[in-house]
Amino acid sequence: MTSTTSQATTDFVLPEDTLERFRERAVTYDRENRFFAEDLEELRELGYLRAALPREHGGLGISLHQLNLEQRRLAAFAPATALGVNMHLYWTGPLADQLNAGNKELLWLAEEIVAGKVIAAGHGEPGNDLVIDDSTTIATPVDGGYRITGHKIFTSLSPAWDWLGVHARDNSDPDNPKIVHTFVRRDEIGVSTVETWDTLSVRATASHDTLLDDVFVPSERTVGVHAVGEPPTGYVAGIFPWVLPLLGNIYLGIGRRALDLAIASATSRTALSLGGESVAHKPFTQYHVAEAEFALEGTQGQLDRLTTQLTAGEDLGDRALLRLFAAKENGTRTGRTVTDLALEVAGAGALHRRNELERLYRDVRAGAFHPPNSDSARTFVGSFALGLL
């Protein structure tokens, strides 16, 4: 499940001036609850949407490790943009692995990505806490494919996606139900978006609901079928090594930016109790900053080591899924912890809407809710460690 293909490194990095524009726009996107359309277009023009694909297939050949570093950087400038585009990128990474392994059945999807098309994730469903292990969406087999009916939630990139990767339950054999993974095209009859996204955080992702009403999907778009209760294989299984560290790094990037802002505040603000010296001289300021740096250093080291190993194609053994869950959980947890400490350091001024820290504080809260959420991660890791799995 964690096998990735080593890729040649590139010198691609997101330009600093582009990232600064993203940071400026992030304020407006958040205030107006508006999708990051301009950011997405710039990322498309830079080739970022196809960055993970092999060069011989029209991509930039960026490795899993490099992509994680870039997503961490992007999140420090525009968290919602990083998170939104991540829902596209995590489809492209395992696709690159499949192409490098010689799988030609997915060439059609690579061609769509190289043409600038956007992929979104249709995995969230109301009441489904098993995520892709089961589904409330129904896939009915018909001649030439499936008819898909269901309600998907948290569909990031809703205004912009061209393809939606979905999973659905095939109940045609009641004794042996299956999970079908396939791609729905936006312009198919029966596809609609319901605008529900007005949230506390990462507002620019525009993660509206998607309704699928008897949508026909041809069989050639099926990318995986497995029995309910069995783990996915192939392309679908390959998503985990990409998406979980990427999520961890996005929220780590938010924490890094929050602490940098807090440090800048502490070194520029003065305190009467210190005779006009900067707040940086307060022992508790130093304590909070040190605790935040300890947390960032530890989690960054964990994530960088894991993504380096994955890029090199190392076998992570039977602890592979545990390490992937831990990467996501520790990245998002550290992001929240560090951002909380940053507000302690920055003081009451961080409460103002004009202060970037106020938005980062809201954005970083979303990390706990991405599957596997904290409770699901604890259940798996605890059961595994106790020998119950």
C-alpha positions as CSV (number, residue, x, y, z in Angstrom):
1,M,0.0,0.0,0.0
2,T,2.9,2.4,0.7
3,S,4.9,1.6,-2.4
4,T,5.9,4.6,-4.4
5,T,8.3,4.9,-7.3
6,S,11.5,6.9,-6.9
7,Q,11.4,9.9,-9.2
8,A,14.1,12.2,-10.5
9,T,14.4,15.4,-8.5
10,T,13.7,18.7,-10.1
11,D,14.6,22.2,-9.1
12,F,10.9,23.4,-9.3
13,V,9.8,25.7,-6.5
14,L,6.8,28.0,-6.3
15,P,8.0,31.5,-6.9
16,E,8.2,33.8,-3.9
17,D,6.4,36.7,-5.6
18,T,3.6,34.3,-6.6
19,L,3.2,33.2,-3.0
20,E,3.2,36.8,-1.8
21,R,0.3,37.5,-4.1
22,F,-1.5,34.4,-2.7
23,R,-1.0,35.8,0.8
24,E,-2.5,39.1,-0.1
25,R,-5.5,37.5,-1.8
26,A,-6.1,35.1,1.1
27,V,-7.4,38.0,3.2
28,T,-10.1,38.8,0.7
29,Y,-11.0,35.2,0.0
30,D,-11.6,34.6,3.7
31,R,-13.5,37.8,4.3
32,E,-15.8,37.3,1.3
33,N,-16.0,33.5,1.6
34,R,-14.8,33.3,-2.0
35,F,-13.1,30.5,-3.9
36,F,-9.4,30.9,-4.7
37,A,-9.9,31.1,-8.4
38,E,-7.1,33.4,-9.2
39,D,-4.6,31.4,-7.2
40,L,-5.7,28.2,-8.9
41,E,-5.2,29.7,-12.3
42,E,-1.7,30.8,-11.5
43,L,-0.9,27.4,-10.1
44,R,-2.2,25.9,-13.4
45,E,0.0,28.2,-15.5
46,L,3.0,27.2,-13.4
47,G,2.4,23.6,-14.1
48,Y,1.7,22.8,-10.4
49,L,-1.4,20.8,-11.1
50,R,0.6,18.3,-13.1
51,A,3.8,18.6,-11.1
52,A,3.8,15.1,-9.7
53,L,3.4,13.4,-13.1
54,P,6.5,12.0,-14.8
55,R,8.1,14.3,-17.4
56,E,7.6,11.7,-20.1
57,H,3.8,12.0,-19.5
58,G,3.7,15.8,-19.5
59,G,4.4,16.5,-15.8
60,L,7.3,18.1,-14.0
61,G,8.6,14.9,-12.3
62,I,8.5,16.4,-8.8
63,S,8.9,13.7,-6.1
64,L,6.6,13.0,-3.2
65,H,9.1,14.5,-0.8
66,Q,9.4,17.7,-2.9
67,L,5.7,18.1,-3.2
68,N,5.3,17.8,0.5
69,L,7.9,20.6,1.0
70,E,6.1,22.8,-1.5
71,Q,2.7,22.2,0.1
72,R,4.2,23.2,3.4
73,R,5.5,26.4,1.9
74,L,2.3,27.2,0.1
75,A,0.3,26.7,3.3
76,A,2.4,29.2,5.1
77,F,1.2,31.8,2.6
78,A,-2.3,30.7,1.8
79,P,-3.7,27.8,3.9
80,A,-7.0,27.4,2.1
81,T,-5.3,27.4,-1.3
82,A,-2.9,24.8,-0.2
83,L,-5.6,22.6,1.3
84,G,-7.9,23.0,-1.7
85,V,-5.3,22.2,-4.4
86,N,-4.2,19.3,-2.2
87,M,-7.4,17.5,-3.0
88,H,-6.3,17.5,-6.6
89,L,-2.6,16.8,-6.0
90,Y,-3.3,13.6,-4.0
91,W,-4.9,12.0,-7.0
92,T,-1.9,12.9,-9.2
93,G,0.8,11.4,-7.0
94,P,-0.4,7.8,-7.0
95,L,-1.2,8.2,-10.7
96,A,2.5,9.0,-11.2
97,D,3.4,5.9,-9.3
98,Q,1.1,3.8,-11.5
99,L,2.5,5.3,-14.7
100,N,6.0,4.7,-13.6
101,A,5.1,1.1,-12.9
102,G,3.9,0.7,-16.5
103,N,0.1,0.9,-15.9
104,K,-1.3,2.3,-19.2
105,E,-5.0,2.0,-18.2
106,L,-4.8,5.4,-16.5
107,L,-3.2,7.3,-19.4
108,W,-6.6,9.0,-20.0
109,L,-6.5,10.6,-16.6
110,A,-2.9,11.8,-17.0
111,E,-3.9,13.4,-20.3
112,E,-6.7,15.2,-18.7
113,I,-4.5,16.5,-15.9
114,V,-1.8,17.7,-18.4
115,A,-4.6,19.5,-20.3
116,G,-5.2,21.5,-17.1
117,K,-8.3,19.6,-15.8
118,V,-9.0,19.7,-12.1
119,I,-9.8,16.6,-10.0
120,A,-11.7,16.8,-6.7
121,A,-12.4,14.2,-4.0
122,G,-15.9,12.8,-3.5
123,H,-15.3,10.7,-0.4
124,G,-17.1,12.5,2.3
125,E,-20.7,11.5,3.0
126,P,-23.2,12.4,5.7
127,G,-23.0,9.9,8.5
128,N,-20.3,7.8,7.0
129,D,-17.4,7.6,9.5
130,L,-15.8,4.7,7.7
131,V,-14.8,6.9,4.7
132,I,-13.7,4.7,1.8
133,D,-14.2,1.4,3.7
134,D,-17.9,1.7,3.0
135,S,-20.4,4.1,1.3
136,T,-23.9,5.4,1.5
137,T,-23.6,6.2,-2.2
138,I,-24.9,3.4,-4.5
139,A,-23.3,2.1,-7.6
140,T,-25.8,0.1,-9.7
141,P,-24.2,-2.1,-12.4
142,V,-25.7,-1.5,-15.9
143,D,-24.6,-2.3,-19.4
144,G,-21.2,-0.5,-20.0
145,G,-20.7,0.8,-16.5
146,Y,-22.5,2.0,-13.4
147,R,-25.3,4.3,-12.3
148,I,-24.2,6.4,-9.3
149,T,-26.6,7.9,-6.8
150,G,-25.6,9.6,-3.6
151,H,-24.8,12.7,-1.6
152,K,-21.1,13.8,-1.2
153,I,-20.0,16.5,1.3
154,F,-16.8,18.5,1.8
155,T,-16.2,18.6,-2.0
156,S,-13.3,21.0,-2.1
157,L,-12.7,22.8,-5.4
158,S,-16.5,22.7,-6.0
159,P,-16.5,25.7,-8.4
160,A,-13.6,24.4,-10.5
161,W,-13.4,20.6,-10.6
162,D,-13.7,18.8,-13.9
163,W,-13.5,15.2,-12.5
164,L,-14.7,13.9,-9.2
165,G,-13.1,10.8,-7.8
166,V,-15.9,8.9,-5.9
167,H,-16.5,5.6,-4.2
168,A,-19.8,3.9,-4.0
169,R,-21.4,0.6,-2.8
170,D,-22.4,-2.0,-5.3
171,N,-25.2,-4.1,-3.6
172,S,-26.1,-6.2,-6.7
173,D,-24.9,-9.3,-4.8
174,P,-26.2,-8.7,-1.3
175,D,-24.0,-11.4,0.2
176,N,-20.9,-9.9,-1.3
177,P,-21.2,-6.1,-1.5
178,K,-18.4,-4.2,-3.2
179,I,-16.9,-0.7,-3.1
180,V,-16.5,0.8,-6.6
181,H,-13.9,3.6,-7.2
182,T,-14.5,5.6,-10.3
183,F,-14.5,9.1,-11.8
184,V,-17.5,11.3,-12.5
185,R,-17.3,14.0,-15.1
186,R,-18.8,17.4,-14.1
187,D,-21.0,17.8,-17.1
188,E,-22.7,14.4,-16.8
189,I,-26.5,14.5,-16.4
190,G,-27.5,14.2,-12.7
191,V,-24.5,16.0,-11.3
192,S,-25.2,19.1,-9.2
193,T,-23.6,21.3,-6.6
194,V,-25.4,22.6,-3.5
195,E,-23.7,25.6,-2.0
196,T,-23.4,24.9,1.7
197,W,-19.9,26.2,2.5
198,D,-19.9,29.1,4.9
199,T,-17.5,28.0,7.7
200,L,-15.2,28.9,10.5
201,S,-12.0,28.1,8.5
202,V,-10.4,27.4,5.2
203,R,-13.3,29.2,3.6
204,A,-11.6,29.6,0.2
205,T,-11.7,25.9,-0.5
206,A,-15.4,26.2,-1.4
207,S,-16.1,22.6,-0.2
208,H,-19.8,22.5,-1.1
209,D,-22.0,19.4,-1.3
210,T,-22.3,17.4,-4.5
211,L,-25.4,15.5,-5.5
212,L,-25.2,12.5,-7.8
213,D,-28.6,11.5,-9.2
214,D,-28.4,8.3,-11.3
215,V,-25.2,9.5,-13.0
216,F,-23.9,7.1,-15.7
217,V,-20.2,6.3,-15.4
218,P,-18.6,4.1,-18.1
219,S,-16.7,1.1,-17.0
220,E,-13.4,2.3,-18.3
221,R,-13.3,5.0,-15.6
222,T,-13.4,2.4,-12.9
223,V,-10.0,2.5,-11.1
224,G,-10.7,0.0,-8.3
225,V,-13.2,-2.5,-7.0
226,H,-12.9,-4.4,-3.7
227,A,-15.2,-6.2,-1.2
228,V,-16.6,-4.2,1.6
229,G,-14.3,-4.8,4.6
230,E,-11.3,-5.4,2.4
231,P,-8.6,-2.8,1.9
232,P,-8.3,-1.2,-1.6
233,T,-5.3,-2.0,-3.8
234,G,-3.5,-0.5,-6.7
235,Y,-4.2,3.1,-7.6
236,V,-6.7,3.7,-4.8
237,A,-4.4,2.3,-2.1
238,G,-1.6,4.5,-3.4
239,I,-3.5,7.6,-2.3
240,F,-2.6,7.1,1.4
241,P,1.2,7.7,1.2
242,W,0.5,10.9,-0.7
243,V,-2.5,12.5,1.1
244,L,-1.7,11.8,4.7
245,P,1.8,13.3,4.9
246,L,0.6,16.2,2.6
247,L,-2.1,17.0,5.1
248,G,0.3,16.9,8.0
249,N,2.7,19.2,6.2
250,I,0.0,21.7,5.3
251,Y,-1.0,22.2,8.9
252,L,2.7,22.2,10.0
253,G,3.2,25.1,7.5
254,I,0.4,27.0,9.1
255,G,2.0,26.5,12.5
256,R,5.4,27.7,11.2
257,R,3.9,30.9,9.8
258,A,1.9,31.5,13.0
259,L,5.0,31.3,15.2
260,D,7.0,33.5,12.8
261,L,4.4,36.2,13.1
262,A,4.4,35.8,16.9
263,I,8.1,36.1,17.1
264,A,8.0,39.3,15.0
265,S,5.4,40.7,17.3
266,A,7.4,39.8,20.4
267,T,10.5,41.5,19.2
268,S,8.7,44.7,18.1
269,R,6.3,45.2,21.0
270,T,7.5,46.8,24.2
271,A,6.4,46.2,27.8
272,L,6.2,48.9,30.5
273,S,7.1,46.2,33.1
274,L,10.4,45.7,31.3
275,G,11.2,49.4,31.2
276,G,10.5,49.7,27.5
277,E,12.3,46.5,26.5
278,S,10.7,44.2,23.9
279,V,8.3,41.5,25.0
280,A,10.9,39.0,23.8
281,H,12.7,39.6,27.1
282,K,9.9,38.1,29.1
283,P,10.7,34.6,30.4
284,F,7.3,33.3,29.5
285,T,7.6,34.6,26.0
286,Q,10.9,32.7,25.6
287,Y,9.2,29.6,27.2
288,H,6.3,29.6,24.8
289,V,8.5,30.2,21.8
290,A,10.8,27.4,22.8
291,E,7.9,25.0,23.3
292,A,6.6,25.9,19.8
293,E,10.0,25.4,18.2
294,F,10.5,22.0,19.9
295,A,7.1,20.9,18.5
296,L,7.9,22.1,15.0
297,E,11.3,20.5,15.0
298,G,10.1,17.1,16.1
299,T,7.2,16.9,13.7
300,Q,9.1,18.3,10.8
301,G,11.8,15.7,11.3
302,Q,9.2,13.0,11.4
303,L,7.4,14.1,8.2
304,D,10.6,14.8,6.3
305,R,12.0,11.3,7.2
306,L,8.8,9.6,6.2
307,T,8.4,11.4,2.8
308,T,12.1,10.8,2.0
309,Q,11.6,7.1,2.7
310,L,8.5,7.0,0.6
311,T,10.2,8.7,-2.3
312,A,13.0,6.2,-2.1
313,G,10.5,3.4,-2.3
314,E,11.6,1.9,1.1
315,D,9.5,-0.9,2.5
316,L,7.9,0.5,5.7
317,G,6.8,-2.9,6.9
318,D,3.7,-3.7,9.0
319,R,3.9,-0.3,10.6
320,A,3.4,1.6,7.4
321,L,-0.2,2.6,8.0
322,L,0.5,3.5,11.6
323,R,3.3,5.8,10.4
324,L,1.1,7.4,7.8
325,F,-1.7,8.0,10.4
326,A,0.8,9.4,12.8
327,A,2.2,11.8,10.1
328,K,-1.2,13.3,9.5
329,E,-2.2,13.4,13.2
330,N,1.1,14.8,14.5
331,G,1.2,17.4,11.7
332,T,-2.3,18.7,12.3
333,R,-1.9,18.5,16.1
334,T,1.4,20.3,16.1
335,G,-0.1,23.0,13.8
336,R,-2.8,23.6,16.3
337,T,-0.5,23.5,19.4
338,V,2.0,25.9,17.9
339,T,-0.7,28.3,16.7
340,D,-2.2,28.4,20.2
341,L,1.2,29.2,21.6
342,A,1.7,31.9,18.9
343,L,-1.4,33.7,20.1
344,E,-0.1,33.5,23.7
345,V,3.1,35.2,22.5
346,A,1.4,37.8,20.3
347,G,-1.1,38.8,22.9
348,A,-4.6,40.3,22.6
349,G,-3.8,42.0,19.3
350,A,-4.0,38.6,17.6
351,L,-7.8,38.7,18.2
352,H,-8.3,41.5,15.6
353,R,-9.6,40.4,12.2
354,R,-6.9,42.6,10.6
355,N,-4.3,40.3,12.2
356,E,-3.2,37.4,10.1
357,L,-2.9,35.3,13.2
358,E,-6.7,35.5,13.7
359,R,-7.2,33.8,10.4
360,L,-4.5,31.2,10.9
361,Y,-6.0,30.3,14.3
362,R,-9.3,29.6,12.5
363,D,-7.7,27.8,9.5
364,V,-5.6,25.4,11.6
365,R,-8.7,24.1,13.4
366,A,-9.8,22.2,10.3
367,G,-6.9,19.8,10.5
368,A,-8.6,17.6,13.1
369,F,-11.5,16.8,10.8
370,H,-9.7,15.4,7.8
371,P,-10.0,11.6,7.6
372,P,-8.7,9.8,9.6
373,N,-9.9,12.2,12.3
374,S,-8.1,12.1,15.7
375,D,-10.5,9.5,17.1
376,S,-10.2,7.2,14.1
377,A,-6.4,7.5,14.2
378,R,-6.3,6.7,17.9
379,T,-8.6,3.7,17.4
380,F,-6.4,2.2,14.6
381,V,-3.0,3.0,16.2
382,G,-4.1,1.9,19.7
383,S,-5.6,-1.4,18.4
384,F,-2.5,-2.1,16.2
385,A,-0.1,-1.4,19.1
386,L,-2.1,-3.7,21.4
387,G,-2.1,-6.5,18.9
388,L,-5.8,-6.4,18.3
389,L,-5.6,-6.1,14.5
